Amino acid sequence: QEQLVESGGGLVQPGGSLTLSCRASRSNFTIATMGWYRQVPEKQREMVAVISSFGDAKFGDSVKGRFTISRVLFENTVTLRMNNLNSEDTAVYYCYGSSGGSDYWGKGTLVTVSS
C-alpha cells in the first residue's frame, strides 16, 4: 500500500505564511496528479490545489492568488506554499495522489490560523 506523508502543519497568525510538504513512500511510485485537499468538521473535503506531472496546476477559488503548488517528479514530492492566511484556511490538509486509476491520501496535517 502506497503512502503519502505530510509535514509542515501548525499554528500561524492571520496574514502569515506556512508551507506544507508531502512525499510518497516510494520514489518509484508513479503519480500522475498530486495535490492538497482540506476539510473542516461537518463539511465536505475540498480541493485546495493540484498539479499534474506536466506541471499544470489548478487552485480552489478561495486560495487563488494566495497559495502556490510545486512538485519534484523524481522525488515524488509536492509542496504547498500558503500566504496571507486567514481563519477560513483553518482545516486538516490532506495530501492527494492519483496513480493507475487509484486515489491515495495522506493522514492529514492540521493547519490552524489564529491570533
N, C-alpha and C positions, 0 to 999 in steps of 0.2 A: 504494500500500500504506500503510494507516494505521499509525502508530507510537505506541507508548506509551513514555514516557521517565520512568524512575525517578530519584530522587535521595534522599540522606539516609542511606545505609547507612554503616557504620563499626564501630569498636570501642567497646564500652561495658562498664562493670563490672557484675557481678551486682548486681541491685537498682536499677540505673539505668534511664533512660528514653531513648527515641530516637523520632524522627519520620521517617516515610518519606512522600515525596510522589511523585505521578505525574501527568503531563499527557498528553493526546492531542496528536498533532502538528498537528491541525486543530481549531479551536474549533467548526466547524460539523459535526463528525463526531458523529452522534447515537449515543450509547452508552446501552444500556438498563441494564446492570449493570456496575459497576466494582468492583474489589477487589484483594485480595492473596492470593497463594499462596506457599508456601515449599517448599524442597526441600533435603534433605541427601543426601550421596552414598549410593547403594545403597538409597535409599528413594523411594517414590512422592511426587509433588508433592501437598501437602495444602492444603486451603483454610484460610486464616487468618481472613479477614473479607471479606464482600462487601456491597455496598449498592446497592439499586435506584434508579431515577430518582425513585421516590416516597419514598425515604428509609428504606425497610425494610432493616435490617441483620441479617446473620447472622454468627456467630462460630464458629470451631472450638472444641471443648471445652477444649483446652489453654490457650486465651488468654482465655476468658470472664472478665470482671471485671478484666482487666489491660489489654486493648487496646481502643481506640475507633477508629471509622472515620467519616469525613465526606467529603462531596463538594460541589463547586460546579458545578452543572449547566451554566451558561452558559460556564464556563471549561473544562469537561471535565477537571477535576482531582479527584483523590481523595487523601486524607491518612490515614495510619495512625499513630496515636499509641500507642506501646508503653511500658508502665510495668512496674515490678517485673520486669525481665528476668532470666532465668536461662540457664544454659548450654544448656539444651534448646531455647532460642529461636535458637541459632546456626544459620544457614541462608542460602541465597540466596533473597531475596524477589523475587517476580515480580509486576509489575502486570498486572492482567487486565481485559479489557473485552469485552463482547458487544454485537454490533450486527448487525442484519439477518440473524440466524441464524449469524453467523460469530464465532469467538473470536479475540481478539487478545492478544498477550503482549508485555511489555517484555523487555529483555535480561537483567534481573535486577540486583539490588544485594546485596552481601554484608553481612550483619549478624553480628558476632562478639561474643559475650558472654563475657568472660574478665577475670580479675583480673591 
